[in-house]
Amino acid sequence: MAQQARGIRTRRAALEAAASLFAERGYEACTISEVLARAGVTKGALYFHFDSKEALARGVLEEQVSVDGVAPQSTKLQEWVDTGMLLAHRLPKDPLLRAGARLALDPMTQHLASTGPWAEWTEVSSGMLAEAKARGEVLPHVDPYITARFVVGAWTGVQVISEVTTGLADLSEQISILFRHILPGLASPAILLQLDTAPDRGARLIAEAERRAAEAAEASGTAQTRDAAETDEAGEPADADIVKA
């Protein structure tokens, strides 16, 4: 078990080191030696998980698609919006996401991305839109897959322009504008009025998730303390009986 945990840590360290270098300098300029130095792992440990620089790039791209942090909402369409707003908030700060965005547009690694994050994001987005349509939240003419493919492309275009013009500093604001422009053509009127597409939506979702995690950890710690106290209290009479005996 300890060896498995160590392997997971080694793999993660290698991925994060490679991602930070890919994000900073691009795929071609990076070397395995630099990844080893930044990750602080041995060549043997690295090659156990990734046998080449291309394998590292593929590993980084596989980390791009996630709906972690997308909490259940009153509408599925809000969850779909939240997925895009969370990604916009995270991408500027997360080396893995920034590296994936750069690799997806790098001519040296586009062959890896062609069946990677864009296709996966399209499938995730299409599934969420299909469920929203089944609930009556989306207009009848909307095709979930075609719409998802278009929005993933538009999101990527906004991200590229934001990267070039502001270093992603305005990405959340620009993705908010994107949603405000496309949602009137997708959402049922009653649902459209409920949707939160504010630029700080992603930041608020992250803060709420962190608050819930902190409360859960506190509740768990309180429960453990109470259980330990109850165990001690339950043990006292038995000890007293032994002494009396």
C-alpha positions as CSV (number, residue, x, y, z in Angstrom):
1,M,0.0,0.0,0.0
2,A,2.8,2.4,0.9
3,Q,4.6,1.6,-2.4
4,Q,1.4,2.3,-4.3
5,A,0.9,5.6,-2.6
6,R,4.5,6.5,-3.4
7,G,4.0,5.6,-7.0
8,I,0.9,7.9,-7.2
9,R,2.9,10.8,-5.7
10,T,5.8,10.2,-8.2
11,R,3.4,10.1,-11.2
12,R,1.7,13.3,-10.0
13,A,5.0,15.1,-9.4
14,A,6.2,14.2,-12.9
15,L,3.0,15.4,-14.5
16,E,3.0,18.7,-12.6
17,A,6.7,19.3,-13.4
18,A,6.1,18.6,-17.1
19,A,3.0,20.7,-17.1
20,S,4.7,23.7,-15.6
21,L,7.5,23.5,-18.1
22,F,5.2,23.0,-21.1
23,A,3.1,26.0,-19.9
24,E,6.2,28.2,-19.5
25,R,8.2,27.2,-22.6
26,G,6.2,25.0,-24.9
27,Y,6.6,21.3,-25.7
28,E,9.6,21.3,-28.0
29,A,11.8,23.5,-25.8
30,C,11.5,21.2,-22.7
31,T,13.7,18.2,-22.0
32,I,13.3,15.1,-19.8
33,S,16.3,16.2,-17.8
34,E,14.5,19.5,-16.9
35,V,11.4,17.5,-15.9
36,L,13.5,15.2,-13.7
37,A,15.1,18.2,-12.0
38,R,11.9,20.0,-11.3
39,A,10.0,16.9,-10.2
40,G,12.8,15.7,-8.0
41,V,12.4,12.1,-9.1
42,T,14.8,9.6,-10.6
43,K,14.9,8.7,-14.3
44,G,13.9,5.1,-13.5
45,A,10.8,6.3,-11.4
46,L,9.8,8.7,-14.2
47,Y,10.1,6.1,-17.0
48,F,8.1,3.6,-15.0
49,H,5.1,5.9,-15.5
50,F,6.0,7.8,-18.7
51,D,8.4,6.3,-21.2
52,S,8.8,9.5,-23.3
53,K,8.2,13.2,-23.4
54,E,5.2,12.5,-25.6
55,A,3.8,10.2,-23.0
56,L,4.1,13.1,-20.5
57,A,2.2,15.4,-22.8
58,R,-0.5,12.8,-23.3
59,G,-0.8,12.5,-19.5
60,V,-1.2,16.2,-19.1
61,L,-3.9,16.3,-21.8
62,E,-5.7,13.5,-20.0
63,E,-6.0,15.7,-16.9
64,Q,-7.9,18.4,-18.7
65,V,-11.5,17.2,-18.5
66,S,-13.2,17.3,-15.1
67,V,-16.5,18.4,-13.6
68,D,-15.1,18.5,-10.0
69,G,-16.6,21.4,-8.2
70,V,-19.7,21.5,-10.3
71,A,-22.3,21.1,-7.5
72,P,-25.9,20.1,-8.2
73,Q,-28.1,23.1,-9.1
74,S,-31.8,23.7,-9.5
75,T,-31.3,23.4,-13.3
76,K,-29.0,21.2,-15.4
77,L,-28.4,24.2,-17.7
78,Q,-26.9,26.1,-14.7
79,E,-24.6,23.1,-14.1
80,W,-23.5,23.3,-17.8
81,V,-22.8,27.0,-17.4
82,D,-20.9,26.4,-14.1
83,T,-18.7,23.8,-15.9
84,G,-17.5,26.5,-18.3
85,M,-17.2,29.2,-15.7
86,L,-15.2,27.0,-13.3
87,L,-12.8,26.1,-16.1
88,A,-12.3,29.8,-16.9
89,H,-11.5,30.5,-13.3
90,R,-9.1,27.6,-12.8
91,L,-7.2,27.7,-16.1
92,P,-5.1,30.9,-15.4
93,K,-4.0,29.5,-12.1
94,D,-3.5,25.8,-12.8
95,P,-0.3,24.7,-14.6
96,L,-1.8,21.4,-15.7
97,L,-4.7,23.2,-17.4
98,R,-2.5,25.9,-18.9
99,A,-0.2,23.3,-20.2
100,G,-3.0,21.3,-21.7
101,A,-4.4,24.5,-23.4
102,R,-0.9,25.2,-24.9
103,L,-0.3,21.6,-26.0
104,A,-3.7,21.4,-27.7
105,L,-2.6,24.3,-30.0
106,D,1.0,23.3,-30.4
107,P,1.7,21.8,-33.9
108,M,4.0,19.3,-32.3
109,T,1.3,17.8,-30.1
110,Q,-2.0,18.6,-31.9
111,H,-2.2,14.9,-33.0
112,L,-2.5,14.0,-29.3
113,A,-5.2,16.6,-28.7
114,S,-7.3,15.8,-31.7
115,T,-8.9,12.9,-29.8
116,G,-8.3,14.3,-26.4
117,P,-9.7,17.2,-24.4
118,W,-11.8,18.9,-27.1
119,A,-13.6,15.6,-27.9
120,E,-14.1,14.7,-24.3
121,W,-15.4,18.2,-23.4
122,T,-17.8,17.9,-26.3
123,E,-19.1,14.6,-24.9
124,V,-19.4,16.0,-21.4
125,S,-21.1,19.1,-22.6
126,S,-23.4,17.2,-25.0
127,G,-24.6,14.9,-22.2
128,M,-25.4,17.8,-19.9
129,L,-27.3,19.7,-22.6
130,A,-29.2,16.5,-23.5
131,E,-30.3,16.1,-19.9
132,A,-31.3,19.8,-19.8
133,K,-33.3,19.4,-22.9
134,A,-35.1,16.3,-21.5
135,R,-36.1,18.5,-18.5
136,G,-37.5,21.2,-20.8
137,E,-34.8,23.7,-19.9
138,V,-33.5,23.9,-23.5
139,L,-35.4,25.1,-26.6
140,P,-36.8,22.2,-28.7
141,H,-34.7,23.1,-31.8
142,V,-31.4,22.7,-30.0
143,D,-29.2,19.7,-31.0
144,P,-27.1,18.9,-27.9
145,Y,-24.1,17.5,-29.7
146,I,-23.9,20.2,-32.4
147,T,-24.4,22.9,-29.8
148,A,-21.7,21.3,-27.5
149,R,-19.2,21.1,-30.4
150,F,-19.8,24.7,-31.3
151,V,-19.6,26.0,-27.7
152,V,-16.3,24.1,-27.0
153,G,-14.9,25.6,-30.2
154,A,-16.1,29.1,-29.2
155,W,-14.8,28.7,-25.6
156,T,-11.4,27.7,-27.0
157,G,-11.3,30.7,-29.3
158,V,-12.1,33.0,-26.5
159,Q,-9.4,31.4,-24.4
160,V,-6.8,31.8,-27.2
161,I,-7.6,35.5,-27.6
162,S,-7.5,36.0,-23.9
163,E,-4.1,34.3,-23.6
164,V,-2.6,36.5,-26.4
165,T,-4.1,39.8,-25.3
166,T,-4.1,39.6,-21.4
167,G,-2.3,36.4,-20.4
168,L,-5.8,35.0,-19.4
169,A,-6.4,37.8,-16.9
170,D,-9.8,38.5,-18.5
171,L,-10.8,34.9,-19.3
172,S,-13.6,34.7,-16.7
173,E,-15.1,38.0,-17.9
174,Q,-14.9,37.0,-21.6
175,I,-16.4,33.5,-21.0
176,S,-19.2,35.2,-19.1
177,I,-19.9,37.4,-22.2
178,L,-19.8,34.3,-24.4
179,F,-22.5,32.6,-22.3
180,R,-24.6,35.8,-22.2
181,H,-24.6,35.9,-26.0
182,I,-25.4,32.2,-26.7
183,L,-27.8,31.3,-24.0
184,P,-30.8,33.3,-25.3
185,G,-30.7,31.0,-28.4
186,L,-30.6,27.9,-26.2
187,A,-32.5,28.3,-23.0
188,S,-36.2,28.3,-22.4
189,P,-37.3,31.8,-21.4
190,A,-38.2,31.0,-17.8
191,I,-34.8,29.2,-17.3
192,L,-32.9,32.0,-18.9
193,L,-34.0,34.4,-16.3
194,Q,-32.6,32.1,-13.5
195,L,-29.1,31.5,-14.9
196,D,-26.1,33.0,-13.2
197,T,-23.4,33.9,-15.7
198,A,-21.5,36.5,-13.7
199,P,-17.8,36.7,-14.3
200,D,-17.1,35.8,-10.6
201,R,-19.4,32.7,-10.8
202,G,-16.4,30.3,-10.9
203,A,-14.7,31.9,-8.0
204,R,-17.8,31.8,-5.9
205,L,-18.3,28.1,-6.7
206,I,-14.7,27.3,-5.6
207,A,-15.2,29.3,-2.4
208,E,-18.5,27.4,-1.7
209,A,-16.8,24.1,-2.3
210,E,-14.0,24.9,0.0
211,R,-16.4,26.1,2.7
212,R,-18.4,22.8,2.5
213,A,-15.2,20.8,2.6
214,A,-14.0,22.7,5.7
215,E,-17.4,22.2,7.4
216,A,-17.3,18.5,6.6
217,A,-13.8,18.2,8.0
218,E,-14.8,20.0,11.2
219,A,-17.9,17.9,11.6
220,S,-15.8,14.7,11.1
221,G,-13.2,15.9,13.7
222,T,-16.0,16.8,16.1
223,A,-17.6,13.4,15.6
224,Q,-14.3,11.6,16.2
225,T,-13.6,13.6,19.4
226,R,-17.2,12.9,20.7
227,D,-16.7,9.2,19.9
228,A,-13.4,9.1,21.7
229,A,-15.0,10.9,24.7
230,E,-17.9,8.5,24.8
231,T,-15.5,5.5,24.6
232,D,-13.6,6.9,27.6
233,E,-16.8,7.5,29.5
234,A,-18.1,4.1,28.8
235,G,-14.8,2.6,30.0
236,E,-14.8,4.4,33.4
237,P,-17.6,2.4,35.0
238,A,-15.9,-0.9,34.0
239,D,-12.6,0.3,35.4
240,A,-14.3,1.4,38.6
241,D,-16.0,-2.0,38.9
242,I,-12.6,-3.7,38.6
243,V,-11.2,-1.5,41.3
244,K,-14.1,-2.3,43.6
245,A,-13.8,-5.9,42.9
